[in-house]
Amino acid sequence: MAKKPPSYENMVLGPIENAPAAPVAAEVAAQMVPAEAPDTPPHPAPRPRGRTLKDVADPVMIYLNPAAVKALKRYALDQNTKVHSLLLEAIEDWFKRHGLREPVRADTGRPR
C-alpha cells in the first residue's frame, strides 16, 4: 500500500533568525564601484524569438499500421534523420507527381 504524503496543514513557520537586514545589504551594494563603466549595456538585448512550427503550420494526423511506423522509425534512425522529414519528403514527391506547386514545408525562418 502506498504511503500518504505528509500533511503541512498544521505547520507554522516562525521568523527567520540571523537574516541580514535590508539596509546592510544596500550599504554593501553602495560601496561596490565598478572598475570601469562598459560601453555596452550590462545585459544583451533579448534575441527575437523565431516563429515556431506550431505558429506557421497546420497539423495533419495520419494513422498507420504499427509495423509501418516501426519500419519508418528504423529507417529514419539508419539515415540519421527524423520520421517527420521522411514524411515531408514523400508528400513533396507526391505534390510534384500530381502537379501541385504549393510549398509543403512550413517556413519558420530558421535554418534547417
N, C-alpha and C positions, 0 to 999 in steps of 0.2 A: 504494500500500500504506500502511496506517495505521501511524503511529509507535507504538512501545511506550511506555507510560507510564514515567516514571522510577522506579527502584527505590530505596527508602530503607532497605533491609536493612542495609547496611554503614555507615550514617550514625551518628556518635557525637556526642552533644551534650555540650558542656562546661559548666562553671559559668557563670552569668550574672555578668558583671563590672559594677561600678558600680551595683548594685541597692541601694536604700535598705534598711537593716536594719529589722526589725520594731519594735524598741524606739524608734527615732527616729520612726516613724510614730505610735506610741502616745503619745509625748510631745507631738507636734504636735496630736493629737486631744484630749489632755487640756487643752491650753492654750486650745482653742476653747470659748468660753462663749456660749450663745445670748443674744441681747439681751433677749428676754422669752419666758417659757415660754408656749406656746399653750394655750388651753383645750381644743382638740380634739386627738385623737390625731395623731401625726405622719403616719400612713398611714390613709387611709379604709378602713373595713371592706369586705372584698370583697363585691361585689354577688352576690346569689344567682343562680345561673345558671338560666335557664328550661329547661323541658323541650324537647328537640329533637323534630322531626317523626319522627325515627327511633325515639325512645323511646315515642311515643304512637300510632304508626300502623303498619299492616301494608302492605307493598309489594304491588303488583299489576303484573304485566308484560303488555303488550299488543303484539302485532305488527301493524303497519300497512303498507300499501303505501307505498313511498318517496315517491310523488307526493303522497299524503295528508299525510305528515309534513311535506313541504316546504310544502304549502299551509297547514297549521296554523301552522308557524313564521312564514310571511309574514303571515298574518292576525294572529297574536299581536304581531308587530312593528308592524303598522299600528295595532293597538288599544292599543299601549303596555302590554302585559300579557305573561304567560307562558303557554306551552302547557299547563303543569300546571293553571293556573287555568281555562283554557278547558275542559279535560277534566273538571275537577271540576264546573264549571257544567253541562256536558252530563250528567254522571252524576246530579247533583242533580235536573235536569229529568226524567230517566228514572225516578228514585225516586218523584217526585211523580206522574207519569203512571201508575205501577203500584201506587200506594197504600202505598209503603214509607215509614215515618216515622223510621227511624233516621238519625242525623246522618251526613253523608258526609265533611265536613271534620273532620280531627283537630284537637283543641283543644290548643295548646301553651301557652296562657296569654299569648301575645304578641299585640299588636295587629296587625291585617292591613294 
